[in-house]
Amino acid sequence: MEKILLIEDEELIIRLLSKKLAAIGYDVSLAMNGEEGLEKIKQIVPDLILLDIVMPRMGGFEVMAEMKKDENIADIPVIIISNSGQPLELEKAKELGAADWLVKTEFDPKEVAEKIQKYINKN
């Protein structure tokens, strides 16, 4: 079973995505901020990470920068979940190695599942 780590501080998004992803067969772990998320990445080494940008204690960009320093977790695909689709944010996410991007106000759980399957080859 593929492991997905959802690093997000909004309860609604957490409930929505974790329920949907568990229902389609993923092992979902949660972290409420970037600091906790980075610890969990190192502990469980997920197959994919869904990562918010703006969070308490450590934001998504900082998490990605820290991941790049550790060869054990540097290549895990990251899909950014953000409130904005600003080109500057998008560019920075790509520079840090983000595989894809979702804007919170525009996605539905089915779209998230499709993007995840694309990056971890789940059939």
C-alpha positions as CSV (number, residue, x, y, z in Angstrom):
1,M,0.0,0.0,0.0
2,E,1.4,3.4,-1.0
3,K,2.1,5.9,1.8
4,I,1.0,9.5,1.4
5,L,1.9,12.2,3.8
6,L,-0.5,15.2,3.9
7,I,1.2,18.2,5.5
8,E,-1.6,20.8,5.9
9,D,-2.9,23.0,8.7
10,E,-6.5,23.4,7.5
11,E,-8.9,20.9,9.1
12,L,-11.4,20.9,6.3
13,I,-8.7,20.1,3.7
14,I,-7.2,17.4,6.0
15,R,-10.6,15.7,6.5
16,L,-11.6,15.9,2.9
17,L,-8.3,14.6,1.4
18,S,-7.5,12.0,4.1
19,K,-11.0,10.4,3.8
20,K,-10.9,10.3,0.0
21,L,-7.3,8.9,-0.2
22,A,-7.9,6.3,2.5
23,A,-11.1,5.2,0.6
24,I,-9.2,4.5,-2.6
25,G,-6.5,2.5,-0.8
26,Y,-3.7,4.8,0.3
27,D,-2.1,4.7,3.7
28,V,-2.4,8.4,4.7
29,S,-0.4,10.1,7.5
30,L,-1.0,13.6,8.6
31,A,1.1,16.5,9.9
32,M,-0.3,19.9,10.9
33,N,2.8,22.0,10.3
34,G,6.1,21.9,8.4
35,E,8.3,21.0,11.3
36,E,6.1,18.0,12.2
37,G,5.9,17.1,8.5
38,L,9.6,17.1,8.0
39,E,10.0,14.7,11.0
40,K,7.3,12.4,9.6
41,I,8.9,12.4,6.1
42,K,12.1,11.1,7.7
43,Q,10.2,8.5,9.8
44,I,7.9,7.0,7.3
45,V,9.5,7.9,4.0
46,P,6.2,8.3,2.1
47,D,5.7,7.5,-1.6
48,L,4.3,11.0,-2.1
49,I,3.8,14.2,-0.2
50,L,0.9,16.7,-0.4
51,L,2.3,19.9,1.0
52,D,0.8,23.2,1.9
53,I,2.9,26.3,1.5
54,V,1.7,28.6,4.3
55,M,1.8,26.8,7.7
56,P,2.9,27.6,11.2
57,R,6.5,26.8,12.4
58,M,7.8,25.9,9.0
59,G,6.3,26.6,5.6
60,G,6.2,24.3,2.6
61,F,9.1,25.9,0.8
62,E,11.3,25.4,3.8
63,V,10.2,21.8,4.1
64,M,11.2,21.2,0.4
65,A,14.5,23.0,0.9
66,E,15.3,20.7,3.9
67,M,14.3,17.6,1.9
68,K,16.8,18.4,-0.8
69,K,19.6,18.2,1.8
70,D,18.8,14.6,2.7
71,E,19.4,12.0,0.0
72,N,17.0,9.5,1.6
73,I,14.0,11.8,1.1
74,A,15.2,14.2,-1.7
75,D,13.4,12.4,-4.5
76,I,10.0,11.9,-3.0
77,P,7.4,13.5,-5.3
78,V,5.8,16.6,-3.8
79,I,2.4,18.0,-4.9
80,I,1.9,21.5,-3.5
81,I,-1.5,22.5,-2.2
82,S,-1.8,26.3,-2.0
83,N,-4.4,29.0,-1.6
84,S,-2.8,30.9,-4.5
85,G,-1.7,30.0,-8.0
86,Q,0.7,33.0,-8.2
87,P,3.3,32.6,-10.9
88,L,6.1,33.5,-8.5
89,E,5.1,30.9,-6.0
90,L,4.7,28.3,-8.8
91,E,8.2,29.1,-10.1
92,K,9.7,28.8,-6.6
93,A,7.9,25.4,-6.1
94,K,9.2,24.1,-9.4
95,E,12.8,25.3,-8.5
96,L,12.5,23.3,-5.3
97,G,11.4,20.2,-7.2
98,A,7.6,20.2,-6.8
99,A,6.1,17.6,-9.1
100,D,2.7,19.4,-9.4
101,W,0.5,22.1,-8.0
102,L,-3.1,22.3,-6.7
103,V,-5.0,25.4,-5.8
104,K,-7.3,24.8,-2.8
105,T,-10.3,26.7,-4.1
106,E,-10.2,24.9,-7.5
107,F,-9.6,21.2,-6.9
108,D,-11.8,18.4,-6.0
109,P,-10.7,15.1,-4.3
110,K,-11.0,13.2,-7.6
111,E,-8.5,15.5,-9.2
112,V,-6.2,15.1,-6.3
113,A,-6.4,11.3,-6.6
114,E,-5.7,11.4,-10.3
115,K,-2.6,13.5,-9.8
116,I,-1.3,11.2,-7.1
117,Q,-1.8,8.2,-9.2
118,K,0.1,9.9,-12.0
119,Y,3.1,10.3,-9.7
120,I,3.2,7.0,-7.9
121,N,1.9,4.8,-10.7
122,K,-1.0,3.3,-8.8
123,N,-3.4,1.5,-11.1
